[in-house]
Amino acid sequence: MNSIELVKYRPAWHFSPKENWMNDPNGLVYFEGEYHLFYQYHPYGTTWGPMHWGHAVSTDLIHWEELGIALHPDDNGTIFSGSAVIDWNNTTGFFPNKPGIVAIFTSHKDGINGGPAVQAQSLAYSHDQGRSWTKYDGNPVLRSEGKVDFRDPKVFWHPPTEQWIMALATGQTITFFISSDLKEWTLTSEFGDGIGIHDGVWECPDLFPLTIEGTNTTKWVLLVSVGDNPELESGSLTQYFIGSFDGITFKPDDESIRILDHGRDNYAGVSFSDIPKQDGRRIYLGWMSNWRYANQVPTSGWRGAMTVPRVLELKQVNDETLLVQRPVEEADSYFSQVHLTSSDLEIMDGTPKEFTWGLHALDLNVQLDMGSAHVLELIIKHADQQQSTITYSATDGTFTVDRRGSGQVAFSEMFAKPQSVKTIPGDSLELRLMLDTGSMELFMNGGEHALTSLLFPESTCEKITIQATGGSIKLRKLTLSAPENMSI
């Protein structure tokens, strides 16, 4: 049994608030030995409501301490999404003695008598590592000029031009602004017309440079979340663009549509600011849900969890540049108890291989060769009559996750529909499957593709079955790990 007291479906190791509603991660920033996670929070209910900023901190990205509410609604409105930075050089004048944290967020005020809402950007700052906050008396610092959707500022310092950059979601585009002090902002450019997915409102941008693995070439990556449209099968999702940025304009290299995560339950993710140079990682965190059913998921007393923190990297795969995502290495340390290692097994058609255990959380790594098999099935048996299935077709390289029989699914018609991603067909496969009490995160071929899914079974995993169709599969290595405080 798990030594942690479990509330039904509550994650054993993903961050989730102790009670009430949570959605988008906000203000991800590292400062003085702590990772800060702020998030959209409704402290008075378990469905979306008047937004505050909740707050949690961690020293290892896995164990989180939930703190008090950081930002409350004020005369300018409720506190929508945004970012946080460290003002190292006192550009704001808020920190005459030593650097501190500045939060840049959207103030949202509902329209009067049915009129449009008003969204503007505001500041708050902290001298005590985010434990208390002062709202800037000049708020808001950036007002909309005719755009109803004018929100989710992601701000960063741009050394080549020595200025602050803001990427802002503006309806169906991302608009860029510059500032020397975070208070006065100048519009520089707008991106998005005629490119990308426009089936829903654009939200939660993030812009950052990455070097392509194995090269000296640096590219800029722009993340853009796309809100739910009832006409879409996928609900809300996140797309990304690869290109160049000169401090003024983002220019994409091509018009390819790229999806960050092909599962239904990774949305509004952004990366941490101010990760030390000696670390060098671009660490990303997403909200593990989908706007199509986020208010209906069958949890009690709380709603919302975050994905495992992931390192983002650019990798050249054949002729395509992909944004690769891998769980942070801190997760390896957390899953330090190896329960099972198996290697060099042949799995024949009609002779499946079963691995049995009972764990509330696990990390499964599998390396295999498809050999003569046409189809691979990896079946996660959660409980009696409850299972999820991962299928790989060697013919066209498609991975499919089917959670129709995984437990509670009736709360949403879309929840039970299969999720899939098409990869380049190949004989060798590398899979990493991370399971928690309410989720399944699948990373394929070193993180070249990801599928993140919520699950609501009676238990996490009783056994896993691997089976082949049309031939035999060579299981080169299988390793199952769990946290130290869990036992079979």
Beta strands, then each sheet from edge to edge (+ up, - down):
strand 1: 20-31
strand 2: 34-42
strand 3: 52-58
strand 4: 65-66
strand 5: 78-86
strand 6: 101-109
strand 7: 118-126
strand 8: 134-135
strand 9: 142-143
strand 10: 151-158
strand 11: 163-170
strand 12: 173-179
strand 13: 186-191
strand 14: 202-211
strand 15: 218-226
strand 16: 237-245
strand 17: 250-252
strand 18: 258-259
strand 19: 267-271
strand 20: 283-287
strand 21: 302-303
strand 22: 310-317
strand 23: 320-327
strand 24: 337-347
strand 25: 353-359
strand 26: 362-369
strand 27: 375-383
strand 28: 386-393
strand 29: 398-402
strand 30: 419-422
strand 31: 428-436
strand 32: 439-444
strand 33: 449-454
strand 34: 461-469
strand 35: 473-482
sheet 1: 4+ 3- 2+ 1- 21-
sheet 2: 5+ 6- 7+ 8-
sheet 3: 5+ 6- 7+ 9-
sheet 4: 10+ 11- 12+ 13-
sheet 5: 14+ 15- 16+ 17-
sheet 6: 14+ 15- 16+ 18-
sheet 7: 19+ 20- 22+ 23-
sheet 8: 24+ 35- 26+ 31- 32+ 33-
sheet 9: 25+ 34- 27+ 28- 29+ 30-
end
